[in-house]
Amino acid sequence: MHAKKSLGQHFLYEKSVVWRIVSLIIDESCEVLEIGPGKGALTEGLIKKGFNIDAIELDNDMIEYLKEKFSNYRNVNVIKSDATSFKLNKVYCVVGNLPYNVSKKIISNMIKQKDLIKKMVFMVQKEVAQTMIAKPNTKEYSKFSIFVQLFCKVRKVFDVEPSAFKPPPKVVSSVVELVPYNVSLFNTPIEEDFFEFLKILFAQPNKTVRNNIRKFIKLNTNENLILNARPRQLDIHEIYNFFKYLKEKRWV
């Protein structure tokens, strides 16, 4: 079974990495959703720890391979589905070696369903991991950083060298752990239009806030110093408070 470049497949086979990932799921009662099981290296580790596993895979050839490989295990259910749009129907711990080309879409889809998730443990490209944990005044800090950090406590756990995969990718990977907040970082629901505001605000992150929003919001005031800052200089609280301020003024 060969990896398909079009699907971003790189099969994990290093057992020490498998066990480090599995050890992060400390809730033994958790039902596990595995995304992109590949040849089943991580699945095998999860089986040995006694988890019940729903494994979602998009590649038909890989699905047949996995069903045959785990045909004797009643606690493994292989499902054909696209993880970028998969809808959860029960509470899970979610784990996976995510395809690099759609990792952000998969993470976004899972975070939007966080009420049905206890924990997420993902292997992603190192640059994506750096974006997820990024702080203000760094080049990695973006609207995706804010989205992830609004809804999850996130940390990078360890890096994984290309040699842990077959075929080896051209980049270093990282394992990240995300634990969803009950509601959000602010312990209050986040308005949907805030994310539209983020798109506008970070459209050109090296320009000032004023320049990014001027086409959409008419501001005839200099009272707010945030206008002269650049989006990457502002932390999540400052951005959200500025958004709330604009809403109060009915400017958004």
LORO-588676 format. One record per residue (C-alpha): residue in three letters; z, x, y. Coordinates in steps of 0.1 Angstrom, whole numbers, plus 5000, padded with zeros to 4 digits. Layout:
ALAZXY
...
This chain:
MET500050005000
HIS498850175032
ALA500150115067
LYS497849925090
LYS497450075124
SER496349745139
LEU499849605131
GLY501749905143
GLN503049975108
HIS505250285101
PHE507250245070
LEU510850365071
TYR511850555039
GLU514750795050
LYS517750655031
SER520350805055
VAL518750615084
VAL518750295063
TRP522450325056
ARG523350395092
ILE521450075102
VAL523049865075
SER526549985084
LEU526149835118
ILE526249485103
ILE529949465098
ASP530149085093
GLU529849055056
SER529448675057
CYS526348705079
GLU522948565068
VAL520448835077
LEU517048785092
GLU514949105087
ILE511949145109
GLY509049355096
PRO510449465062
GLY507449695055
LYS507849835020
GLY511449705018
ALA513550025023
LEU515849845047
THR515749535025
GLU517049734996
GLY519949865016
LEU520849505027
ILE520649394991
LYS523049664980
LYS525549545006
GLY525249184992
PHE523649015021
ASN521448705018
ILE518148795035
ASP515248605050
ALA512548865056
ILE509748765079
GLU506348945076
LEU502948875091
ASP500749095068
ASN499548895038
ASP499149205016
MET502649315024
ILE504048975017
GLU502548984982
TYR503949334977
LEU507449234988
LYS507548914967
GLU506649114937
LYS509049394945
PHE512049154950
SER511048884925
ASN514248934906
TYR516548894936
ARG517548534945
ASN519148654978
VAL515748764992
ASN513348515007
VAL510048645021
ILE508548435048
LYS505148455064
SER505648435101
ASP505048595135
ALA508348735148
THR507148695184
SER507248315180
PHE509548265150
LYS512047975155
LEU515548015141
ASN517047725122
LYS520447875113
VAL522848145125
TYR521748505117
CYS522448875121
VAL518949005130
VAL517749345119
GLY514449525118
ASN512149815123
LEU510049655149
PRO506249715154
TYR506049925186
ASN503149725201
VAL505149395201
SER508749505201
LYS509549365236
LYS507949025227
ILE510049005196
ILE513249105213
SER512548845241
ASN511948575215
MET515248655198
ILE517248675230
LYS515948325240
GLN517548205208
LYS520748405211
ASP522948095204
LEU521948135168
ILE522448505166
LYS525648705160
LYS524249045164
MET520849225166
VAL520149575153
PHE516649705160
MET514650015156
VAL512250055185
GLN510350325204
LYS512750555222
GLU511250465256
VAL511850095249
ALA515450165240
GLN515850365273
THR514450065292
MET516849825275
ILE519950025285
ALA518650145319
LYS520750145350
PRO519750125386
ASN518150425403
THR516350525371
LYS512550505364
GLU513250305332
TYR515050025351
SER512949715351
LYS512949335349
PHE513149375311
SER516349585315
ILE517849305335
PHE516749035311
VAL518249215281
GLN521449305299
LEU521948955313
PHE522248805279
CYS523449085256
LYS525849375255
VAL523449655245
ARG523850015234
LYS521650285220
VAL523250395187
PHE521150695175
ASP517650845176
VAL515350865146
GLU512751145142
PRO509151065132
SER509751245098
ALA511850945087
PHE508650735084
LYS505450725065
PRO503050765082
PRO505150945109
PRO504650785144
LYS503851015173
VAL507050925191
VAL510750935185
SER512450605176
SER515950475185
VAL518250225170
VAL519749975194
GLU522549725189
LEU522649395209
VAL525649155209
PRO524848835227
TYR527248705253
ASN528448345248
VAL526548235280
SER525448535300
LEU526848845317
PHE528048625345
ASN529548365321
THR527348095336
PRO523847965327
ILE520948155344
GLU518347945362
GLU514847955348
ASP513348025382
PHE515348345384
PHE513048515360
GLU509948405380
PHE511748565410
LEU512248885390
LYS508548905383
ILE507848885420
LEU510649135429
PHE509449395404
ALA505749345409
GLN505649685427
PRO509049845420
ASN508350145443
LYS507849915473
THR510749755492
VAL512149415484
ARG510649285517
ASN507149395508
ASN507349245473
ILE508448905483
ARG506848865517
LYS503748685502
PHE505948425485
ILE509048395508
LYS508948395546
LEU511948575560
ASN512448595597
THR515648775595
ASN516949135592
GLU520549025583
ASN520149115546
LEU519949495540
ILE518649435505
LEU515249365521
ASN514849735529
ALA515949855494
ARG513649905464
PRO514149685434
ARG515149975412
GLN518050055436
LEU519749725430
ASP522049635402
ILE521949305383
HIS524749155404
GLU523049245437
ILE519749095426
TYR521248775412
ASN523448725444
PHE520348785465
PHE518448525445
LYS521348275450
TYR521448355487
LEU517748265490
LYS518247945470
GLU521047845494
LYS518647905523
ARG515947715504
TRP513648005506
VAL512948015468
